[in-house]
Amino acid sequence: MASLLHRLRDTIHGLAHPYRPERYYMRGPGPKWQAKHGLART
């Protein structure tokens, strides 16, 4: 019973707070940073 309640709680929490780390993944410096530091875009 406790296991079922934990799974239910985790499911509800996942629906209420859908954190998706891939949406916030940084891919490196942007074009303004590159322009400021004199790096050419490849």
CHARMM internal coordinates of N, CA and C (Angstrom, degrees):
IC EDIT
DIST 1 N 1 CA 1.4519
DIST 1 CA 1 C 1.5288
ANGL 1 N 1 CA 1 C 111.29
DIST 1 C 2 N 1.3066
ANGL 1 CA 1 C 2 N 116.25
DIHE 1 N 1 CA 1 C 2 N -41.58
DIST 2 N 2 CA 1.4623
ANGL 1 C 2 N 2 CA 120.39
DIHE 1 CA 1 C 2 N 2 CA -179.74
DIST 2 CA 2 C 1.5278
ANGL 2 N 2 CA 2 C 110.46
DIHE 1 C 2 N 2 CA 2 C -63.55
DIST 2 C 3 N 1.3303
ANGL 2 CA 2 C 3 N 116.19
DIHE 2 N 2 CA 2 C 3 N -39.58
DIST 3 N 3 CA 1.4666
ANGL 2 C 3 N 3 CA 120.47
DIHE 2 CA 2 C 3 N 3 CA 178.93
DIST 3 CA 3 C 1.5275
ANGL 3 N 3 CA 3 C 110.70
DIHE 2 C 3 N 3 CA 3 C -62.44
DIST 3 C 4 N 1.3077
ANGL 3 CA 3 C 4 N 116.63
DIHE 3 N 3 CA 3 C 4 N -41.53
DIST 4 N 4 CA 1.4591
ANGL 3 C 4 N 4 CA 121.20
DIHE 3 CA 3 C 4 N 4 CA 178.44
DIST 4 CA 4 C 1.5276
ANGL 4 N 4 CA 4 C 110.79
DIHE 3 C 4 N 4 CA 4 C -63.30
DIST 4 C 5 N 1.3156
ANGL 4 CA 4 C 5 N 116.81
DIHE 4 N 4 CA 4 C 5 N -41.93
DIST 5 N 5 CA 1.4674
ANGL 4 C 5 N 5 CA 120.32
DIHE 4 CA 4 C 5 N 5 CA 179.57
DIST 5 CA 5 C 1.5305
ANGL 5 N 5 CA 5 C 111.23
DIHE 4 C 5 N 5 CA 5 C -66.06
DIST 5 C 6 N 1.3285
ANGL 5 CA 5 C 6 N 117.36
DIHE 5 N 5 CA 5 C 6 N -38.11
DIST 6 N 6 CA 1.4662
ANGL 5 C 6 N 6 CA 120.46
DIHE 5 CA 5 C 6 N 6 CA 178.01
DIST 6 CA 6 C 1.5277
ANGL 6 N 6 CA 6 C 110.83
DIHE 5 C 6 N 6 CA 6 C -65.02
DIST 6 C 7 N 1.3219
ANGL 6 CA 6 C 7 N 116.82
DIHE 6 N 6 CA 6 C 7 N -42.75
DIST 7 N 7 CA 1.4678
ANGL 6 C 7 N 7 CA 119.90
DIHE 6 CA 6 C 7 N 7 CA 178.79
DIST 7 CA 7 C 1.5216
ANGL 7 N 7 CA 7 C 111.24
DIHE 6 C 7 N 7 CA 7 C -65.32
DIST 7 C 8 N 1.3234
ANGL 7 CA 7 C 8 N 116.67
DIHE 7 N 7 CA 7 C 8 N -40.18
DIST 8 N 8 CA 1.4579
ANGL 7 C 8 N 8 CA 120.60
DIHE 7 CA 7 C 8 N 8 CA 178.27
DIST 8 CA 8 C 1.5261
ANGL 8 N 8 CA 8 C 110.77
DIHE 7 C 8 N 8 CA 8 C -64.23
DIST 8 C 9 N 1.3258
ANGL 8 CA 8 C 9 N 116.53
DIHE 8 N 8 CA 8 C 9 N -43.33
DIST 9 N 9 CA 1.4652
ANGL 8 C 9 N 9 CA 120.67
DIHE 8 CA 8 C 9 N 9 CA 178.48
DIST 9 CA 9 C 1.5298
ANGL 9 N 9 CA 9 C 110.73
DIHE 8 C 9 N 9 CA 9 C -62.35
DIST 9 C 10 N 1.3302
ANGL 9 CA 9 C 10 N 117.30
DIHE 9 N 9 CA 9 C 10 N -43.99
DIST 10 N 10 CA 1.4680
ANGL 9 C 10 N 10 CA 120.99
DIHE 9 CA 9 C 10 N 10 CA 179.52
DIST 10 CA 10 C 1.5239
ANGL 10 N 10 CA 10 C 111.41
DIHE 9 C 10 N 10 CA 10 C -64.42
DIST 10 C 11 N 1.3166
ANGL 10 CA 10 C 11 N 117.40
DIHE 10 N 10 CA 10 C 11 N -38.14
DIST 11 N 11 CA 1.4615
ANGL 10 C 11 N 11 CA 121.12
DIHE 10 CA 10 C 11 N 11 CA 178.17
DIST 11 CA 11 C 1.5232
ANGL 11 N 11 CA 11 C 111.07
DIHE 10 C 11 N 11 CA 11 C -64.93
DIST 11 C 12 N 1.3116
ANGL 11 CA 11 C 12 N 116.79
DIHE 11 N 11 CA 11 C 12 N -45.47
DIST 12 N 12 CA 1.4698
ANGL 11 C 12 N 12 CA 120.63
DIHE 11 CA 11 C 12 N 12 CA 179.45
DIST 12 CA 12 C 1.5286
ANGL 12 N 12 CA 12 C 109.96
DIHE 11 C 12 N 12 CA 12 C -64.51
DIST 12 C 13 N 1.3255
ANGL 12 CA 12 C 13 N 116.63
DIHE 12 N 12 CA 12 C 13 N -41.44
DIST 13 N 13 CA 1.4653
ANGL 12 C 13 N 13 CA 119.80
DIHE 12 CA 12 C 13 N 13 CA 179.08
DIST 13 CA 13 C 1.5346
ANGL 13 N 13 CA 13 C 110.08
DIHE 12 C 13 N 13 CA 13 C -63.32
DIST 13 C 14 N 1.3238
ANGL 13 CA 13 C 14 N 117.71
DIHE 13 N 13 CA 13 C 14 N -41.23
DIST 14 N 14 CA 1.4589
ANGL 13 C 14 N 14 CA 121.46
DIHE 13 CA 13 C 14 N 14 CA 178.96
DIST 14 CA 14 C 1.5166
ANGL 14 N 14 CA 14 C 112.76
DIHE 13 C 14 N 14 CA 14 C -63.31
DIST 14 C 15 N 1.3108
ANGL 14 CA 14 C 15 N 117.25
DIHE 14 N 14 CA 14 C 15 N -34.74
DIST 15 N 15 CA 1.4707
ANGL 14 C 15 N 15 CA 120.63
DIHE 14 CA 14 C 15 N 15 CA 178.76
DIST 15 CA 15 C 1.5212
ANGL 15 N 15 CA 15 C 111.45
DIHE 14 C 15 N 15 CA 15 C -76.23
DIST 15 C 16 N 1.3226
ANGL 15 CA 15 C 16 N 116.99
DIHE 15 N 15 CA 15 C 16 N -35.05
DIST 16 N 16 CA 1.4632
ANGL 15 C 16 N 16 CA 120.97
DIHE 15 CA 15 C 16 N 16 CA -177.11
DIST 16 CA 16 C 1.5264
ANGL 16 N 16 CA 16 C 111.90
DIHE 15 C 16 N 16 CA 16 C -79.37
DIST 16 C 17 N 1.3465
ANGL 16 CA 16 C 17 N 117.37
DIHE 16 N 16 CA 16 C 17 N -30.01
DIST 17 N 17 CA 1.4662
ANGL 16 C 17 N 17 CA 122.14
DIHE 16 CA 16 C 17 N 17 CA -176.49
DIST 17 CA 17 C 1.5191
ANGL 17 N 17 CA 17 C 109.36
DIHE 16 C 17 N 17 CA 17 C -131.04
DIST 17 C 18 N 1.3120
ANGL 17 CA 17 C 18 N 116.88
DIHE 17 N 17 CA 17 C 18 N 73.86
DIST 18 N 18 CA 1.4716
ANGL 17 C 18 N 18 CA 119.23
DIHE 17 CA 17 C 18 N 18 CA -175.16
DIST 18 CA 18 C 1.5366
ANGL 18 N 18 CA 18 C 112.58
DIHE 17 C 18 N 18 CA 18 C -78.55
DIST 18 C 19 N 1.3166
ANGL 18 CA 18 C 19 N 118.04
DIHE 18 N 18 CA 18 C 19 N 81.52
DIST 19 N 19 CA 1.4567
ANGL 18 C 19 N 19 CA 121.82
DIHE 18 CA 18 C 19 N 19 CA 177.36
DIST 19 CA 19 C 1.5183
ANGL 19 N 19 CA 19 C 109.46
DIHE 18 C 19 N 19 CA 19 C -79.49
DIST 19 C 20 N 1.2940
ANGL 19 CA 19 C 20 N 116.39
DIHE 19 N 19 CA 19 C 20 N 124.14
DIST 20 N 20 CA 1.4504
ANGL 19 C 20 N 20 CA 121.75
DIHE 19 CA 19 C 20 N 20 CA 179.38
DIST 20 CA 20 C 1.5305
ANGL 20 N 20 CA 20 C 108.00
DIHE 19 C 20 N 20 CA 20 C -119.98
DIST 20 C 21 N 1.3352
ANGL 20 CA 20 C 21 N 118.70
DIHE 20 N 20 CA 20 C 21 N 99.35
DIST 21 N 21 CA 1.4607
ANGL 20 C 21 N 21 CA 120.41
DIHE 20 CA 20 C 21 N 21 CA -176.55
DIST 21 CA 21 C 1.5218
ANGL 21 N 21 CA 21 C 113.56
DIHE 20 C 21 N 21 CA 21 C -60.34
DIST 21 C 22 N 1.3335
ANGL 21 CA 21 C 22 N 118.11
DIHE 21 N 21 CA 21 C 22 N -29.37
DIST 22 N 22 CA 1.4628
ANGL 21 C 22 N 22 CA 119.14
DIHE 21 CA 21 C 22 N 22 CA -179.01
DIST 22 CA 22 C 1.5257
ANGL 22 N 22 CA 22 C 112.46
DIHE 21 C 22 N 22 CA 22 C -65.46
DIST 22 C 23 N 1.3255
ANGL 22 CA 22 C 23 N 118.14
DIHE 22 N 22 CA 22 C 23 N -20.85
DIST 23 N 23 CA 1.4611
ANGL 22 C 23 N 23 CA 120.75
DIHE 22 CA 22 C 23 N 23 CA 177.77
DIST 23 CA 23 C 1.5218
ANGL 23 N 23 CA 23 C 111.85
DIHE 22 C 23 N 23 CA 23 C -73.00
DIST 23 C 24 N 1.3424
ANGL 23 CA 23 C 24 N 116.83
DIHE 23 N 23 CA 23 C 24 N -19.85
DIST 24 N 24 CA 1.4600
ANGL 23 C 24 N 24 CA 121.26
DIHE 23 CA 23 C 24 N 24 CA -176.09
DIST 24 CA 24 C 1.5239
ANGL 24 N 24 CA 24 C 111.59
DIHE 23 C 24 N 24 CA 24 C -112.65
DIST 24 C 25 N 1.2999
ANGL 24 CA 24 C 25 N 116.94
DIHE 24 N 24 CA 24 C 25 N 14.94
DIST 25 N 25 CA 1.4590
ANGL 24 C 25 N 25 CA 121.25
DIHE 24 CA 24 C 25 N 25 CA -178.25
DIST 25 CA 25 C 1.5199
ANGL 25 N 25 CA 25 C 110.14
DIHE 24 C 25 N 25 CA 25 C -70.33
DIST 25 C 26 N 1.3106
ANGL 25 CA 25 C 26 N 115.63
DIHE 25 N 25 CA 25 C 26 N 125.63
DIST 26 N 26 CA 1.4693
ANGL 25 C 26 N 26 CA 120.01
DIHE 25 CA 25 C 26 N 26 CA 179.60
DIST 26 CA 26 C 1.5186
ANGL 26 N 26 CA 26 C 109.58
DIHE 25 C 26 N 26 CA 26 C -87.29
DIST 26 C 27 N 1.3130
ANGL 26 CA 26 C 27 N 116.77
DIHE 26 N 26 CA 26 C 27 N 132.49
DIST 27 N 27 CA 1.4514
ANGL 26 C 27 N 27 CA 121.47
DIHE 26 CA 26 C 27 N 27 CA -177.10
DIST 27 CA 27 C 1.5147
ANGL 27 N 27 CA 27 C 112.73
DIHE 26 C 27 N 27 CA 27 C -101.39
DIST 27 C 28 N 1.3091
ANGL 27 CA 27 C 28 N 118.28
DIHE 27 N 27 CA 27 C 28 N 5.57
DIST 28 N 28 CA 1.4590
ANGL 27 C 28 N 28 CA 121.09
DIHE 27 CA 27 C 28 N 28 CA 179.05
DIST 28 CA 28 C 1.5117
ANGL 28 N 28 CA 28 C 110.53
DIHE 27 C 28 N 28 CA 28 C 121.54
DIST 28 C 29 N 1.3210
ANGL 28 CA 28 C 29 N 116.30
DIHE 28 N 28 CA 28 C 29 N -179.55
DIST 29 N 29 CA 1.4605
ANGL 28 C 29 N 29 CA 121.15
DIHE 28 CA 28 C 29 N 29 CA -178.43
DIST 29 CA 29 C 1.5270
ANGL 29 N 29 CA 29 C 112.06
DIHE 28 C 29 N 29 CA 29 C -62.75
DIST 29 C 30 N 1.2981
ANGL 29 CA 29 C 30 N 115.50
DIHE 29 N 29 CA 29 C 30 N 143.99
DIST 30 N 30 CA 1.4576
ANGL 29 C 30 N 30 CA 120.84
DIHE 29 CA 29 C 30 N 30 CA 179.88
DIST 30 CA 30 C 1.5120
ANGL 30 N 30 CA 30 C 112.71
DIHE 29 C 30 N 30 CA 30 C -85.99
DIST 30 C 31 N 1.3186
ANGL 30 CA 30 C 31 N 116.99
DIHE 30 N 30 CA 30 C 31 N -178.55
DIST 31 N 31 CA 1.4662
ANGL 30 C 31 N 31 CA 120.47
DIHE 30 CA 30 C 31 N 31 CA -176.08
DIST 31 CA 31 C 1.5255
ANGL 31 N 31 CA 31 C 113.65
DIHE 30 C 31 N 31 CA 31 C -65.26
DIST 31 C 32 N 1.3178
ANGL 31 CA 31 C 32 N 119.19
DIHE 31 N 31 CA 31 C 32 N -31.58
DIST 32 N 32 CA 1.4696
ANGL 31 C 32 N 32 CA 120.12
DIHE 31 CA 31 C 32 N 32 CA 178.50
DIST 32 CA 32 C 1.5252
ANGL 32 N 32 CA 32 C 110.95
DIHE 31 C 32 N 32 CA 32 C -67.39
DIST 32 C 33 N 1.3259
ANGL 32 CA 32 C 33 N 116.74
DIHE 32 N 32 CA 32 C 33 N -40.84
DIST 33 N 33 CA 1.4613
ANGL 32 C 33 N 33 CA 120.19
DIHE 32 CA 32 C 33 N 33 CA 178.73
DIST 33 CA 33 C 1.5218
ANGL 33 N 33 CA 33 C 109.63
DIHE 32 C 33 N 33 CA 33 C -64.65
DIST 33 C 34 N 1.3308
ANGL 33 CA 33 C 34 N 116.72
DIHE 33 N 33 CA 33 C 34 N -42.35
DIST 34 N 34 CA 1.4658
ANGL 33 C 34 N 34 CA 120.51
DIHE 33 CA 33 C 34 N 34 CA -179.51
DIST 34 CA 34 C 1.5180
ANGL 34 N 34 CA 34 C 111.21
DIHE 33 C 34 N 34 CA 34 C -64.91
DIST 34 C 35 N 1.3351
ANGL 34 CA 34 C 35 N 117.04
DIHE 34 N 34 CA 34 C 35 N -40.08
DIST 35 N 35 CA 1.4603
ANGL 34 C 35 N 35 CA 120.32
DIHE 34 CA 34 C 35 N 35 CA 178.54
DIST 35 CA 35 C 1.5301
ANGL 35 N 35 CA 35 C 110.57
DIHE 34 C 35 N 35 CA 35 C -65.78
DIST 35 C 36 N 1.3095
ANGL 35 CA 35 C 36 N 117.76
DIHE 35 N 35 CA 35 C 36 N -40.13
DIST 36 N 36 CA 1.4500
ANGL 35 C 36 N 36 CA 122.09
DIHE 35 CA 35 C 36 N 36 CA -179.09
DIST 36 CA 36 C 1.5285
ANGL 36 N 36 CA 36 C 111.30
DIHE 35 C 36 N 36 CA 36 C -65.52
DIST 36 C 37 N 1.3110
ANGL 36 CA 36 C 37 N 117.05
DIHE 36 N 36 CA 36 C 37 N -37.35
DIST 37 N 37 CA 1.4630
ANGL 36 C 37 N 37 CA 121.17
DIHE 36 CA 36 C 37 N 37 CA -176.15
DIST 37 CA 37 C 1.5259
ANGL 37 N 37 CA 37 C 113.06
DIHE 36 C 37 N 37 CA 37 C -96.66
DIST 37 C 38 N 1.3155
ANGL 37 CA 37 C 38 N 117.50
DIHE 37 N 37 CA 37 C 38 N 6.01
DIST 38 N 38 CA 1.4555
ANGL 37 C 38 N 38 CA 121.54
DIHE 37 CA 37 C 38 N 38 CA 173.07
DIST 38 CA 38 C 1.5145
ANGL 38 N 38 CA 38 C 114.96
DIHE 37 C 38 N 38 CA 38 C 73.73
DIST 38 C 39 N 1.3112
ANGL 38 CA 38 C 39 N 117.85
DIHE 38 N 38 CA 38 C 39 N 28.38
DIST 39 N 39 CA 1.4571
ANGL 38 C 39 N 39 CA 119.93
DIHE 38 CA 38 C 39 N 39 CA 178.43
DIST 39 CA 39 C 1.5213
ANGL 39 N 39 CA 39 C 110.05
DIHE 38 C 39 N 39 CA 39 C -97.66
DIST 39 C 40 N 1.3209
ANGL 39 CA 39 C 40 N 114.76
DIHE 39 N 39 CA 39 C 40 N 133.12
DIST 40 N 40 CA 1.4663
ANGL 39 C 40 N 40 CA 119.48
DIHE 39 CA 39 C 40 N 40 CA 178.31
DIST 40 CA 40 C 1.5177
ANGL 40 N 40 CA 40 C 109.06
DIHE 39 C 40 N 40 CA 40 C -80.33
DIST 40 C 41 N 1.3031
ANGL 40 CA 40 C 41 N 115.36
DIHE 40 N 40 CA 40 C 41 N 144.08
DIST 41 N 41 CA 1.4600
ANGL 40 C 41 N 41 CA 120.20
DIHE 40 CA 40 C 41 N 41 CA 177.72
DIST 41 CA 41 C 1.5146
ANGL 41 N 41 CA 41 C 109.75
DIHE 40 C 41 N 41 CA 41 C -80.87
DIST 41 C 42 N 1.3230
ANGL 41 CA 41 C 42 N 116.01
DIHE 41 N 41 CA 41 C 42 N 134.05
DIST 42 N 42 CA 1.4778
ANGL 41 C 42 N 42 CA 119.12
DIHE 41 CA 41 C 42 N 42 CA -178.00
DIST 42 CA 42 C 1.4968
ANGL 42 N 42 CA 42 C 111.21
DIHE 41 C 42 N 42 CA 42 C -101.45
END
COOR INIT
IC SEED 1 N 1 CA 1 C
IC BUILD
